[in-house]
Amino acid sequence: MIYAIIGGIILFGIILLIITIINNKYKLAIIEIDKAEEDIGIYLIKKKELLDRSRPIIQKELKMEQFLVDLDIDIDSINHFEANDLLRKAYNELFKVIDDNDKLLKSETLKGILEGLEENEENIIGAIKFYNDTVVDFNQLIVSFPSSIIAFFRRYKKKDFYNNEKREIFEILNEK
């Protein structure tokens, strides 16, 4: 009788320990995702500011009335996925115009902005990679046993990725 009680207490302790460990994995992943989202937001705002600073220089040099008109929206009014896509499109458009017009590179101010944009782009890529890697871990917790039980009770849902590459990797891992 006493062995059954002790065995039950030990089993309960082991189950409680497993639940605590899994719950802590979820909490850590959520903290890392939130931090990555915050970093991405900061870098996206900086990217928009740098792109906005390049607009008048290019408009003046090329005598254009409008350039990068998509940037006239409030970046805080859209989610990070949409903002990233919009700013990537503007970034590519900026470099296409610069490639087509070598005289723009004579402007020291524009060169400084371009260097800032390149550095910022590296930061965004790193933050997005960290975000996607963390989302892969989080989504794996949601679909694997026994952590899926905790996900069900805590109502955790799978998170989206910033690009299709990580989504494809996750789907491949999910099929195994």
Phi and psi in degrees as a GROMACS rama.xvg file:
@    title "Ramachandran Plot"
@    xaxis  label "Phi"
@    yaxis  label "Psi"
@TYPE xy
-64.8069  -34.2796  ILE-2
-67.7008  -34.2299  TYR-3
-67.0132  -40.3018  ALA-4
-66.9385  -45.6183  ILE-5
-63.3609  -42.455  ILE-6
-61.5593  -40.573  GLY-7
-65.1764  -41.6052  GLY-8
-64.7139  -43.0489  ILE-9
-63.9872  -44.6403  ILE-10
-61.3768  -44.2681  LEU-11
-61.599  -41.5298  PHE-12
-63.1072  -41.1052  GLY-13
-65.1486  -44.8564  ILE-14
-62.3294  -43.2146  ILE-15
-63.312  -39.5052  LEU-16
-64.1199  -44.4225  LEU-17
-62.1332  -44.6618  ILE-18
-60.9628  -43.2556  ILE-19
-63.5938  -43.6966  THR-20
-62.9825  -46.5458  ILE-21
-64.6983  -43.4952  ILE-22
-60.4235  -39.4167  ASN-23
-67.0904  -34.0911  ASN-24
-63.1486  -43.1982  LYS-25
-61.1624  -47.4804  TYR-26
-60.686  -42.7571  LYS-27
-63.2399  -44.0168  LEU-28
-62.9512  -41.0107  ALA-29
-65.1087  -41.6744  ILE-30
-62.5757  -44.2851  ILE-31
-65.4183  -39.7722  GLU-32
-64.3781  -44.4782  ILE-33
-61.3446  -41.6781  ASP-34
-64.5349  -43.3536  LYS-35
-63.7616  -41.3478  ALA-36
-63.0008  -39.5423  GLU-37
-63.7793  -45.7761  GLU-38
-62.3806  -44.5252  ASP-39
-59.8875  -42.9462  ILE-40
-59.3542  -43.5758  GLY-41
-63.0367  -45.4534  ILE-42
-67.1359  -34.9894  TYR-43
-67.1465  -39.7783  LEU-44
-63.1986  -43.5425  ILE-45
-63.7711  -40.1822  LYS-46
-61.7393  -43.2564  LYS-47
-63.0313  -42.355  LYS-48
-61.5445  -43.1504  GLU-49
-65.9447  -41.9012  LEU-50
-64.0826  -39.6901  LEU-51
-63.1061  -37.1681  ASP-52
-69.6719  -27.1217  ARG-53
-78.2381  -25.2563  SER-54
-57.5679  -54.2713  ARG-55
-63.8089  -31.972  PRO-56
-64.0044  -48.0969  ILE-57
-69.0514  -40.4276  ILE-58
-60.9415  -40.3693  GLN-59
-69.6692  -47.8641  LYS-60
-65.4502  -39.2232  GLU-61
-99.8186  3.33237  LEU-62
53.2136  48.0364  LYS-63
-99.4311  142.511  MET-64
-81.5922  -37.5717  GLU-65
-132.903  141.401  GLN-66
-152.4  133.652  PHE-67
53.1496  51.3211  LEU-68
-66.0349  -21.1078  VAL-69
-64.4446  -17.7878  ASP-70
-79.6869  -0.356455  LEU-71
-77.0532  2.09589  ASP-72
-90.576  160.978  ILE-73
-81.1775  116.778  ASP-74
-65.5831  -24.9327  ILE-75
-75.2877  -12.8327  ASP-76
-86.4691  -5.80336  SER-77
-123.898  160.707  ILE-78
-76.4893  168.367  ASN-79
-64.2492  -32.9267  HIS-80
-64.0179  -47.4586  PHE-81
-66.4142  -41.5123  GLU-82
-62.344  -42.4299  ALA-83
-61.7469  -45.0316  ASN-84
-63.1822  -44.4328  ASP-85
-62.8436  -46.281  LEU-86
-70.9474  -33.1968  LEU-87
-64.5882  -41.0566  ARG-88
-62.9021  -44.7618  LYS-89
-65.0934  -40.6781  ALA-90
-59.3408  -47.5798  TYR-91
-64.7139  -39.0344  ASN-92
-64.1378  -41.2737  GLU-93
-59.784  -48.4793  LEU-94
-70.0488  -28.7006  PHE-95
-65.6403  -43.5037  LYS-96
-64.744  -39.8307  VAL-97
-67.0818  -41.232  ILE-98
-61.9303  -35.7854  ASP-99
-78.8032  -16.5173  ASP-100
-134.115  87.056  ASN-101
-61.204  -25.1525  ASP-102
-64.5663  -18.7003  LYS-103
-66.3696  -27.495  LEU-104
-74.8827  -2.69715  LEU-105
-75.7606  -20.5166  LYS-106
-78.5103  117.054  SER-107
-64.9104  -36.0744  GLU-108
-62.2171  -45.8073  THR-109
-65.3838  -38.5314  LEU-110
-59.3665  -42.7285  LYS-111
-63.1124  -40.7408  GLY-112
-64.2477  -42.568  ILE-113
-64.0756  -39.0029  LEU-114
-63.8746  -42.0351  GLU-115
-62.3096  -39.8849  GLY-116
-64.7271  -41.8238  LEU-117
-65.0185  -42.8188  GLU-118
-63.5157  -43.4858  GLU-119
-63.6724  -38.3575  ASN-120
-63.6415  -39.3672  GLU-121
-62.8024  -40.7682  GLU-122
-64.083  -41.5538  ASN-123
-63.8842  -44.7552  ILE-124
-60.1982  -43.3735  ILE-125
-64.4359  -43.2091  GLY-126
-66.0342  -39.0337  ALA-127
-68.2675  -39.3675  ILE-128
-62.0524  -45.1662  LYS-129
-61.3556  -44.3898  PHE-130
-59.4737  -51.1372  TYR-131
-62.1341  -41.3248  ASN-132
-62.2451  -41.4451  ASP-133
-68.8832  -38.0978  THR-134
-65.3755  -37.0605  VAL-135
-59.0114  -47.6223  VAL-136
-61.0721  -44.9164  ASP-137
-62.0599  -47.4063  PHE-138
-66.3802  -32.1442  ASN-139
-66.2449  -38.3894  GLN-140
-60.5811  -40.2978  LEU-141
-65.7636  -34.9621  ILE-142
-96.8067  -8.02921  VAL-143
-101.482  151.218  SER-144
-91.2005  139.661  PHE-145
-94.4832  0.0421463  PRO-146
-67.2548  -20.5875  SER-147
-65.1965  -27.5509  SER-148
-65.9782  -44.39  ILE-149
-65.7553  -39.447  ILE-150
-60.4704  -39.5809  ALA-151
-62.921  -48.6152  PHE-152
-70.9628  -32.5829  PHE-153
-87.1283  -4.5546  ARG-154
60.3413  39.6534  ARG-155
-77.0969  138.189  TYR-156
-118.281  154.195  LYS-157
-60.9456  146.004  LYS-158
-102.712  154.24  LYS-159
-83.7945  157.514  ASP-160
-99.7487  167.096  PHE-161
-83.6828  -18.847  TYR-162
-148.365  168.088  ASN-163
-74.1312  -22.396  ASN-164
-57.7039  -50.4141  GLU-165
-67.4792  -34.8578  LYS-166
-62.2149  -42.5484  ARG-167
-64.5727  -41.8578  GLU-168
-60.8511  -44.4774  ILE-169
-63.5019  -41.7199  PHE-170
-62.8815  -39.8171  GLU-171
-63.7809  -45.3538  ILE-172
-64.767  -35.9443  LEU-173
-67.8179  -30.6125  ASN-174
-74.3092  -23.2373  GLU-175
